[in-house]
Amino acid sequence: MAVTYPQIRTSMDLLSSTIRLDRLSTFLVEQRVQLAAITNSTLYGVLPFYDAMIAHGIQPVVGLRYFLQFEEERLEVVSYAKTEVGWKNLLKLSSAIETKHVEAVPFSWFQAYSEGLFHTLVVSEETNEQVHTLFSSSIVPAVRKETVIHAKFIETLSKTASFIIPYAPADMESEEDQHAYQVLSALRQGKKLQDVKTVQGQPLLKKEEWGDFSQLGNWHQHFYAQFSSTFSLTSKQPLLPRFSVPPGQSSDTFLEKQAQRGLEAKVPNYDQTYEERLAKELGIIQQMGFSDYFLIVQDFIAYARSQGISVGPGRGSSASSLVAYCLGITNVDPLAYGLLFERFLNPERISLPDIDVDFADYRRDEVIQYVRQKYGQHHVAQILAYGTLSTKAVAREVARVMEYPQEVLAFLSKTIPSQATTLDEVVNTNRDLQSFVKRDERNQLWYSLARRLEGFPRNTTVHAAGVVISPVPIVQVVPIEEHQEGMFLTQWTMKEVETAGLLKMDFLGLRNLSMLDQMTYLIRTHEQSNFTLESLPDEDRATFATLASGDTLGIFQFESPGMRNALQVVEPQTFREVVAVNALFRPGPMAFIPTFAARKKGREQTEYPHPSLEPILKETYGIIVYQEQIMQIARSVGNYSYAEADLLRRAISKKDRNILEKERRQFVDRARSNQFPEETAKVIYDLIVRFAEYGFPKSHATAYSLIAYQMAYIKTHYSASFYAAYLSSTTGNKDKQAHVFREMKRKGVRIESPDLWKSRASFSLEQDRVRIGLSSISGVPRPFVQRLLAIRKQKERPWNSLFELAADLSAKHFTRASLEPLIKAGALDFLGKDRAVLLASLDPAIMHAELVRPTDDVDLFGTDTHSFGEPKYTEQADMPLGYKLQYEKEVLGTYITTHPVELVRNKVNASVETLDRVDHLVGRRVDVIGLIRDIRKIRTKKGQAMAFALLEDERSEIDLTFFPETFASINLHLKEQTIVHMTGKVEQRNGQYQLIVQSMEPI
């Protein structure tokens, strides 16, 4: 007799089940189940379920649970796909429910989508008998355990239905999950555990437990018999979208013409090498059926550029394609940089192409909307992703629903790192957490529940970049749900969508492109009207000097301390060397940075494993840096085609011992056939193996280094525009902005205080000075800034008084909360009154606004508010400089008028070193004055007290280390925000400078 499981809700029915797929398979195998059905309320996770069942020899069935409106009755229904037609109807039914947001499916829908489906209607004695008229060979009743005991009712049902099945939808693995099930219910409802009505979950039933439904006869066999048809949930062939080409042309011929036209424009004096490469690429693209794909990508990139939307120079391996370069998809000439097409598209490894495109992040959605409009709402969708109960999240969320106090939640947040892989691992390595868990039974229960629910999906979100374009309505291939602005979202994840045969394209938003947009705008407006990024010189010495000095704050890809140190070690003098540094600074190859630098500078001789490798490795001084070099070596030594070489590279990078040995034999044999000695071939193969895991795509490094080069060029030649745009991108990050302000101070780039009449929302440029934006002032509401800028457009002159400003803004916007931070920041200094007077006069100004203009729409005196007269300022003594600086730091995150350390240094001893000078004094004893912050006191393994801190002045900051002996002598004076005079020795570790403090005294 067949054993079936007709209703299983998995954890993919978000926060509604504790059943995990990996453990479900084991249970079903143990129970010798031959057929199992997933019956979630959406089609989330059905593909992994289907594959897992097949892998374990169990026939999978996909069902959908929903409510049906039949006359006055609302029925719980499960519909199962019996055939491929039924599966297509189930896709449509689920999609209709999720896009129309119906609480119950109309009966007309039920009828329209019924072909190929098998339905079960959950009934009881209370169900209207009219429902019985629906029963047929494909619609049968399902009854719960409490209903099956009513023999007369079951007998009546049996007369009208072909058979009856049990209704016991499992949503727990076992009774032990009851507590975890309640926690999921609380999370789903956003409530505390005690506020959630206790609902008993249904554990998975073992084979013998189905005996409670014995009155239903041989229901297992009847249910099993419904699913004799076999079909696949996904297409075996990729479903590639089509591009509309001019009449009389195919996509192949149209692509050829477009590529040839692009080659003539981009490489006017191209030679035969370009002709042959273009012909080869076009042949492979056409052979693999990807001409439409290239035309689609070219089209939406052309649209973006026509709308002034910045597009990146390329991303990933697509920069290896000459066709992509000719079509304007990328801005990197692959032949100029030795990039290999087969690294992008390999005719011997059939897979869908993958051209990822970067757009300025604030306009990316415009391109997606263009694609939706061009190919149709039903043919384009973004891709779903899941948010999960990560280690940190599950710890906090379980504690929250268990009503732990706020201090416990804060303790968990502080103790559990965001990058933690498992809760067990964190607890096992953290004594504080171990003590917390052992403290009492409640904490042990918290730990048990958090472990049980760790990693569960909790909500859906949108894939950061993925968009699918389908030649047929997407609902025919994968289920969809509503997203926003007329855009649909697939119910399946990226991997599942690709398995279904749909082509994913990545539309990425890159903040640095938005910054380049802003920089270009500022340069054109204030410095050079004809400036374009395309007109930048390929090799600018001053730009390379900026990079070589590590002056890369704000530079894409090169901003980290480690990368800055790598640049200082290598000192790149060409764009190719910048690309090499970008590729080298990764785990593994970064160990070769000193060797690369030494060989570049002639301090070490460049060596090659064999003379034939010199042309390949010359640009990287004998070191394998790029994946493309591995492919070139395989071609040179083993006579591999580039397609074969790409397969070799991929195989080796997996580090499978059996594969490594197999490939070694083949490589050595082919090398010997190519006149290479066996020992030399083995050495070269070992070299490839060593670097295959770490080698970086040269195409990606080149494209992204181009963005970095453009930003570095602007920082070098148009620094004020650079800083204004960069600061605007860091709004809200006061620490980052303070760091930028100090660098500007060092470089002599002037910073102007915010000004209510001159400042814009973001940072702006005034000649060669950077004006702080109003949105950068903490506490100033966005609606206030918007209202102020709107009023300013209508005014011909600045306000003469605080009271005139109040009357213009109205009492709705002129509030203490909005104006106080502006005054503290100096934004109202243009009124000619001291900040203390302005603060003291706020109350009469607010009363004035309430009297003459209570709201934006109500103006009690028309435009002539002066006829009423203005209050007088409340006189106050001038604000002391110390208070002024303290307020600036409070609302701006930095000091603008001056830095307190600068004041003290000028009074005490102007000859001490400023902190921006100490990096030139490594190993020497220095005298410095600075402001102490971020103090961290610890104990050594011997139990001695010591400390770390930061010292800042107006130009820079440096890490401080107080070893136990020094700490003991200065401990009483070590306080936050104290200005001190100290001596110490400058050291450098891992590219970072620090001061080993020897003495310190407060000033």
C-alpha positions, 0 to 999 in steps of 0.5 A: 500500500502506498504511503502518502503525506497530503499536507505539509507546510514548510518554513517557507510559509513564512513564520508559520511552520517549524519544518525545515526541508533538510530535516523533513526529507530524513523524516519522510524517508524513515516513514517510507513515504512514497508521495509528499505534498507541500501545501504552503499559502504561496509557492515560496520554496516549492522548487527546493522541495521538489528537488529534495523529494526527487533526491530522496526517491519520494514523488513530490506534489505541489499544492497551494492552500487558500480560502475559497468564497462559495456563495455564503460559505468561505472554505479552506481549500488545497489545490494540487497540480496533477499535470503540467497544465495544472502546474501552469494554472497553479502558477496563475492562481497563486499569482492572482492571489498575491497580485490582487490581494484577495482574502478569499478566491472568487468561485469564478477564478476557481473554475477558470483555473481548475484544469489539471488541478486536484482540489480538496475542500475542508468540510465539517458538519457545519458546512453548508450541504450545498458545498457537497454539489461541488464534489467530483473526481477532481474535487473531494472533501477533506476532514479534520481529526475532530470531524472524522469521528462523526460516523453519520457525517462521514457516511453522508460524505462518502455517498457524494464524494469519490473518496475523503482524505484527512486534513492534518496540515503539518506545521511542526516537526514534532510536539517538542516544537510547540514553544518554537511554534508559538514564538513564530506566531508572536513574530508573525503578529508582531506581539509578545508571547503572552499576548498571542492566543495559544494555537496548537501546531500540528506535528508531522504524523508518523505512519501509525498515527494516520490510524486515527483516520482509518474510517476514511478507508484506503485514502492513501491509495486514492490520493496517490492515484491522482498523481500518475502523470509526471512533469517538470516544474521548470523549462529544460530550454532557456527562455531568452527574450527577443529584441525588436529589430528593423523589418527584413533583419534578424537579430544576428545581422542587426547585431553585426551592423551595430558592432561594426559601426561601434568599432569604426567609431571607437577604434577608427584605425583598427587593424586585422586583430580587431576584425578577427576578434570581432568576427570570432566573438560574433560567431560565438554569440550567434552560435549560442543564440545570445544576439538578442541578449546583447541588443537588449542590454545595448538598448537600455544602456543607450536609453540611460545615456540618452537620459543623462544617467551615468553608466559604469565602464563595465563590471565582472567579465563582460569587459572582456568582450569587444562586441560589448565595447563596440556596442557601448555596453562597456568602456574598456577596450579588451584588446588594449588590456589583454582581456579574453572573451572566453573568460566571459562567454565560453562556447564549451561551457554552455551557460547564460551570459551575465552582463551586470551593469552599474548605474548611478544609484539615484537613477537606477530605477528609471532604467528598470521602468524603461525596460518594463515599459518596453517589454511589457508589465507582464514580461518583466519582474524583479527578483525576490529574496529572503530576510532570515533570522540571522544569529544576531537577529534570532537572539534579539527577536526571541528575547524580545517576544519573551519580554526580556528587559531592554538592558538584556536586548542591548547586552545581546546586541553588543555581545553577538557580532553581526558576522556570527555564523551560528549561535552555538559558536558565539556562546562557546567562545564567549564567557559572558554569554555562557554565564547568561545561558546557565543563569536560570531556566528561562535563559536556557529556554531562550537559548534553545528557542533561538537555536531552533529558529536560527536561519529561518526565513522571516520576510521577503525583500527584493534582490539588490539588482536582479531583473528578469525579462521573459519572452512569454508572460512571466506567470507562465514560468514562475509565480509572481506577486505585487511589488511597487509602481506596476512592477511585479516580483517573482515568488522565487529566488534568483537561483530558482528563477534561473533554474526555471530558464529565465534570464536574469540581468543585474541592474546595480546602483553604484553610489560612486557613479552618483558622486561622479555625476555630482562632481562633474556638475560642480566642475562644469558649473564652477570651474570648467564648463566643458569638462567630461569624464571621457576627455580625461587623459589616460595616464596623468602623472599627478593623479598617479602621484595622488594614488601612490601617496595613499591620498585615497579618502573617498576614492572608489576601491582604494579607500581602506587603510590596507589598500592605501598602504598597498598603493604607498608600497607599490607607488603605481605610475601607470594605469596598468599598475593601478589595476594590478594593485586593485587585483593584488589587494585580496586575501592570498595574493596580497602577500605578493605585494612587497615582491611586486613592488620590489621587482617594479622598483628594480630591487629584486630581479624578475624571474619566470618559470619559463622564458615563454611566460615572460610576455604573459607575466611581464606586466605583473613582474613574474607574478600571476595576478589575473585569471586571464594569465592562467588561461594564457599560460595554459594556452602557451604551455599546454596548447589549450584553446582559451575555452579549454583554458577557462574550463581548466581554471574553473576546475582547478579553483574548486580544489578537488584533489581528484580533479587536480590530479586528473588535470595535472596529468592532462596538462603535463601530457599536453605540455610535453607534446608542446616541447616543454620538459616534464619537470618544467610542466609540473612546476608551471602546473603547481604555480597555476594551482597556487594562484587559481583560487586567488586570481582575480578577473582582470576585466573587472579590476580594469573596469573598476580601476577606471572609476577609481582613476576618474575620482582620483583625477578629480580629487587631484585637479578639482579638489573643492568639487571632489570634497563637496560631492563626497561630503554630500554622499556621507550625510548622516555619518558625522565621524566620516565627515569629521575625517574629511574636514580634517583632510580638507584643513590639511590641504587648505580647502576652505570650509564655510559654515552653513548659511540659511541664505546661501546653503543648499540642502547638500554641500555646495561650492562657492568659488574654491570653498565648500559650503556646508549643506543644511541637511548636514545639521543634526536635528533639522527636519527635511520638511523644514529644509524643503520649505526654506528653499522654496521660500528662498526662491521667491525672495530677492534679498536675505532676511533682515531679522530673525522675526522676518524669517519667522513670519516667512516660515510660519509657526508650522516650521519656525519651531525651537526644534528646527531653529536651535540647531541652525543657530548653533551651527552658525547658519543664522550668523548672517543676521549680524547678531551673536548666537547667544542673542539669537538663541535667547530671542527664539521664544519671542520670534516663535510667538511672532510667527504664531501671531502673523502666520500660524500656518503656511496657508494662513497669513493674518496680515497679507504680505505686509507683516511689517505693519504689525511691527517686530519684537526686539531681540533679547539681549545677551552677553556674547557666547563664549568661544568654548560654548560656540565650539561645543555647539558646532561639534554637537550639531555638525560633528566637527568644529568649524570656527576653529579647533580647541586644540588649535587655540590651546596650541597657539597659547601654549607652544606653537612649536609642537608637532601637528598630528598630520606630521607624525607619519614622517617621524616613525621611530622618533619621539614627538611632542604633540597636543591633542584632544583625547577621545574613544578611551578603551581600558583593558587588562593584560594577561598578567592582570595589569591595566592599560588603555587605548585611545584616539588623539585628534587635532584640527588636521588629523588623528592618531591611535594611542597606546598606554602600556601598564607602566605609563597608564599607572602614572597618567590614569587620573588624567585620562578623560574623554574630551580632555586636551592634553600635552603628551610625548611618545614614540611613533610606530607603524603597524599594518599600515596604521600609525600609532603613538606609544605614550610615554608621558601626558599632562592635561592642559 
